[in-house]
Amino acid sequence: MISGGLGGGGLTKLSRKRHLKRVYQVGSETPDLPTISFTKEDGQGIIPRHDDPMVITMILENAHLHRTLVDKGSSTDILFKPAFDKLGLDERELKVYPDTLYGLGDMPIKPLGFIPLHTTFGKRENSKTLSIDFIVVDVGSAYNALIGRTTLNRLGAVVSTLHICMKFPTPKGIATVRGDQKLARKCYNESLNLRGKGKKVHTIELEG
């Protein structure tokens, strides 16, 4: 789980305090979202009784970016440096990110900066495109990118880790994005192999 980033109230202590105080103000507003449900059919092709992570493919700057981890616990969206380079992006396009990210424990992660990128979830007309501010970090990872709860909330997405898929509303109806269970297990094992080995360039999987 990544803490910090552009969500959760912003970058300053004052803005985060204001964000915290707002949760104690009782309001009557409720999200205007359609009912989203999961059925037995949504779990077809999935090995049962699993605990695999949700790893999807999304379209980022007109390229299919595999190895994207959906992490409901993280407060920010991450693009790892090898994927940033493979996409042909330039570090001069990065905007300054003055804060620090934290993962498990107190180990700080110093970002290179952040960059807004058009990102599409879903396929064809049953899809949704957002401009997402990705924070770019140069650390070893088995993943190309990480999508956190800020973007999931913007999508109106509901994630079922049991079915390894997520659904969100679009003007054309409810879109379904399925995770890749085989790739999820591969990435998980690679993540364990990275422990204690420092920075290591992982396999980049892109489709133009």
C-alpha positions in Angstrom: 0.0 0.0 0.0 1.3 3.4 -1.0 0.6 6.4 1.2 0.9 10.0 0.0 0.4 11.3 -3.5 -2.0 13.8 -5.0 -5.1 12.3 -3.3 -6.0 12.4 0.4 -6.2 16.1 0.7 -3.1 17.3 -1.2 0.5 17.9 -0.5 0.5 20.2 2.6 -0.2 19.4 6.2 -2.8 22.1 6.3 -4.7 20.7 3.3 -4.6 17.2 4.7 -5.9 18.5 8.1 -8.8 20.1 6.3 -9.4 16.9 4.4 -9.5 15.0 7.7 -11.9 17.4 9.3 -14.4 17.2 6.4 -15.1 13.5 7.2 -16.6 14.5 10.6 -19.1 16.8 9.0 -22.4 14.9 8.6 -23.8 15.2 5.1 -26.9 13.8 3.3 -25.4 13.5 -0.1 -25.1 10.0 -1.6 -23.3 8.9 -4.8 -25.6 8.8 -7.8 -24.3 5.5 -9.2 -26.1 2.5 -10.8 -26.3 -0.9 -9.1 -23.3 -3.0 -9.9 -23.3 -6.7 -9.2 -21.2 -9.8 -9.9 -22.5 -13.1 -11.0 -21.2 -16.7 -11.3 -20.4 -15.9 -14.9 -18.0 -13.2 -13.9 -15.8 -15.9 -12.3 -15.6 -18.1 -15.4 -12.0 -19.2 -16.2 -10.7 -18.2 -12.7 -9.0 -20.8 -10.5 -11.3 -21.0 -7.4 -10.2 -20.4 -3.8 -7.4 -18.0 -4.8 -5.9 -14.9 -3.3 -4.4 -13.5 -6.4 -4.0 -9.7 -7.0 -5.9 -7.8 -9.6 -3.6 -7.2 -12.6 -5.1 -5.6 -15.7 -4.2 -4.1 -19.1 -5.1 -0.4 -19.7 -4.4 1.9 -22.6 -1.9 4.6 -21.7 -1.0 7.2 -24.3 -2.2 4.8 -27.1 -0.2 1.8 -25.9 -1.6 -1.3 -24.2 0.1 -1.3 -20.8 0.1 -4.8 -19.2 1.2 -5.5 -15.6 -1.0 -2.8 -14.1 -1.8 -3.5 -10.5 -5.1 -2.4 -9.1 -4.5 -1.5 -5.5 -7.6 -0.3 -3.6 -5.4 0.5 -0.5 -3.1 3.0 -2.2 -3.8 6.7 -2.3 -2.0 7.5 -5.5 -1.3 6.3 -9.1 2.2 5.1 -9.9 4.1 4.7 -13.2 7.4 2.9 -12.8 10.4 4.4 -14.6 11.1 1.5 -17.0 7.5 1.7 -18.3 7.8 5.5 -18.5 10.9 5.2 -20.7 9.4 2.4 -22.8 6.4 4.7 -23.6 8.9 7.2 -25.1 8.2 9.9 -22.5 10.8 12.5 -21.5 11.8 13.4 -18.0 11.6 17.0 -19.0 7.8 16.6 -19.2 7.6 15.8 -15.5 6.1 18.3 -13.1 7.7 18.8 -9.7 6.4 16.6 -7.0 7.9 18.0 -3.7 6.6 15.4 -1.3 7.6 11.8 -0.4 5.7 8.6 -0.7 5.6 5.8 1.8 5.0 2.1 1.5 5.0 -0.5 4.3 7.0 0.7 7.2 8.8 4.1 7.2 10.9 3.6 4.1 10.5 6.8 2.0 10.2 6.8 -1.8 11.3 10.0 -3.5 9.4 10.4 -6.8 11.0 11.8 -10.0 7.9 14.0 -10.5 4.4 13.5 -11.9 2.8 13.6 -15.4 -0.8 13.8 -16.5 -1.5 11.0 -19.1 -4.7 10.0 -20.9 -5.7 6.6 -19.7 -8.5 4.3 -21.0 -10.2 1.5 -19.1 -12.4 -0.9 -21.0 -12.8 -1.6 -24.7 -14.3 0.3 -27.6 -17.5 2.2 -26.8 -17.8 0.5 -23.4 -14.9 2.3 -22.0 -13.9 5.4 -20.1 -10.9 7.7 -20.6 -9.5 9.9 -17.8 -6.5 12.2 -17.5 -4.6 10.7 -14.6 -1.7 12.3 -12.8 0.8 9.5 -12.5 3.7 9.9 -10.0 6.8 8.4 -11.6 9.2 6.4 -9.3 12.5 4.7 -10.1 12.3 1.6 -7.9 12.4 -2.1 -8.7 9.0 -3.5 -9.5 7.4 -6.5 -11.2 4.6 -4.1 -12.4 4.5 -1.3 -14.9 2.0 0.8 -13.1 -0.3 1.0 -10.1 -3.8 2.3 -10.0 -5.0 3.5 -6.6 -8.3 4.3 -5.0 -8.4 7.9 -6.2 -8.8 6.8 -9.8 -11.0 3.9 -8.9 -13.4 6.4 -7.3 -13.3 8.7 -10.3 -14.2 5.7 -12.5 -17.0 4.7 -10.1 -15.4 1.3 -10.2 -16.3 -1.7 -8.0 -13.6 -4.3 -7.7 -14.2 -7.9 -6.9 -10.9 -9.6 -6.1 -12.8 -12.9 -5.8 -13.8 -12.6 -9.5 -10.6 -10.8 -10.5 -12.5 -8.2 -12.4 -13.8 -4.6 -11.9 -16.9 -2.9 -13.2 -17.8 0.8 -13.7 -20.6 2.8 -15.4 -20.2 4.3 -18.8 -22.8 6.1 -21.1 -23.2 2.8 -22.9 -23.8 0.7 -19.8 -21.6 -1.2 -17.2 -18.1 -1.9 -18.4 -16.2 -4.9 -17.2 -12.4 -5.1 -17.0 -11.0 -8.6 -16.3 -7.7 -9.3 -14.6 -5.1 -11.7 -15.8 -4.8 -14.4 -13.2 -1.7 -16.1 -14.8 0.1 -12.8 -15.1 -0.9 -11.8 -11.6 0.8 -14.9 -10.2 3.8 -14.3 -12.3 4.1 -10.7 -11.1 3.6 -11.7 -7.5 6.4 -14.3 -7.7 8.7 -11.8 -9.4 7.9 -9.2 -6.6 9.1 -11.7 -4.0 12.3 -12.4 -6.0 13.0 -8.6 -6.0 13.2 -8.5 -2.2 16.6 -7.5 -1.0 18.1 -7.4 -4.5 17.8 -3.6 -5.0 16.8 -2.0 -8.3 16.1 -4.4 -11.2 14.6 -3.7 -14.5 11.5 -5.9 -15.0 10.0 -7.2 -18.2 8.1 -4.4 -20.0 5.0 -5.6 -21.9 3.6 -3.1 -24.3 1.4 -3.3 -27.4 1.2 -0.3 -29.6 
